Amino acid sequence: MPHDEPNQGHWHEITDTSQKAGLGTFKRPPMPYDNFMVEEGIPIYRDYGVHKVQNLALKPWRRMGGKGAFIQLYGTEGLWGSYVVEVPGAGALNIERHMYEEQFLVVEGRGTTEVWQEGGEKRVFEWQKGSLFAIPLNAYHQIINASSSPALLLAGTSAPNVMNLFDSPGFIFDCGHTFAERFDGAADYFKPKDDLAPDPVRGLAMRETNLLPDIMTCQLPLDNRRSPGYRRIEPHMVSNRFYLWIGEHETGRYSKGHKHGSAAVLICVKGKGYTYTWPSELGPKPWESGLADKVVRVDYEPVGMVSAAPMSGDWYHQHFGISKEPLRLTAWFGPNNARGRKAGLPGVEEKDLGAIDIRDGGNAIPYDEEDPNIRAEYEATLAKEGAVPRMEEELYHPPTGEGGWATATFAGNTP
């Protein structure tokens, strides 16, 4: 892609110390990935969230061989990219390979994917609605529809990171390097694996598998860090840096409000609900403070999306399931999975602030300190849906014991 033309005007140096150089204000110039999206000729959706990706208008996508649309939610710009692509009925997308990571969630349909290295044997796996899989870096691959009806897939990529760095389509799409350490062509490479292990950073439940056949029904171990009875796993796929997790809130229970940096996008895969998000400088009780007009609400159902910490990040956000079934979400962060402000300093011990209440030095709003509007509206919404709230009254009272990690569990649950 061509670089922006430099300003041809003559620059005049300021003349004394009472002046400052520059214009004082400026508009963010488009980055190479922004230009790439425009040049692809399909719609680009920018917002706080999407109620259902199935409702997005798609246009023919020549490079991919189907129809598609880009999704760039606020707060993810330059951090990772997303798009939806429709695979023609009884057809296939074009063969491609690229120097960025990519993963897919199957929104509708069923089919197969073929993956191979230059001169190597093709490895083929099947997918269906709810499947989650990733493509090894720079491996050839083709997505094939097994049905006569169109299939719809949601993709997450690190394309913005790579394109903004190299700004060279020839390198990104035509590089011949084989990453054998990521994909060795083994016959069982895409065989689902169910074993759980602690992730090496935070000790949370992790599955190292390159394919999850159905994330809507897969088993999730008890986690308890976001709500009473909350369940969660982290899939680690094809040695990617792309970070994600799958979590589920029990029916009638909702998450604590919490804050962190931008990048996280939550995708609803079961149930329906809504998310509130607001700048942390508004405080934990924006309704009570008369600042409700600055709170953003996004409603969703499968497969809807919401940016948890939009704009400049460090926004509080809180998630509410309102159907008779549990609310299951998958959160995608792209390759930007450093959770603390000391990111980049190896060996520095940090607290998992999102799982620690603000009174204990963390970033989570305990239920007894949240805005009263939260609980009142949630219970009223559940009543309209015919669902029953299951938030125990003691959750809304300050703890009587000492605070801290060891006592930061919910009544009736074990760590």
SULDA-V325873 format. One record per run of one state. SS is the DSSP state (h for helix, s for strand, l for the rest). FROM is the first residue (numbers start at 1). TO is the last residue. If there is no record, write none. Layout:
BEGIN
SS|FROM|TO ; SS|FROM|TO
END
This chain:
BEGIN
l|1|31 ; h|32|40 ; l|41|42 ; s|43|45 ; l|46|48 ; s|49|50 ; l|51|52 ; h|53|55 ; l|56|58 ; s|59|61 ; l|62|65 ; s|66|71 ; l|72|80 ; s|81|87 ; l|88|91 ; s|92|92 ; l|93|95 ; s|96|96 ; l|97|101 ; s|102|108 ; l|109|110 ; s|111|116 ; l|117|122 ; s|123|127 ; l|128|131 ; s|132|135 ; l|136|139 ; s|140|145 ; l|146|150 ; s|151|157 ; l|158|158 ; h|159|166 ; l|167|168 ; h|169|174 ; l|175|196 ; s|197|198 ; l|199|204 ; s|205|208 ; l|209|210 ; s|211|212 ; l|213|221 ; s|222|222 ; l|223|230 ; s|231|236 ; l|237|242 ; s|243|249 ; l|250|253 ; s|254|254 ; l|255|256 ; s|257|260 ; l|261|264 ; s|265|270 ; l|271|271 ; s|272|279 ; h|280|282 ; l|283|291 ; h|292|294 ; l|295|295 ; s|296|301 ; l|302|304 ; s|305|307 ; l|308|314 ; s|315|321 ; l|322|326 ; s|327|334 ; l|335|352 ; h|353|355 ; l|356|356 ; s|357|357 ; h|358|360 ; l|361|363 ; s|364|365 ; l|366|366 ; h|367|369 ; l|370|371 ; h|372|385 ; l|386|392 ; h|393|396 ; l|397|404 ; h|405|407 ; l|408|415
END
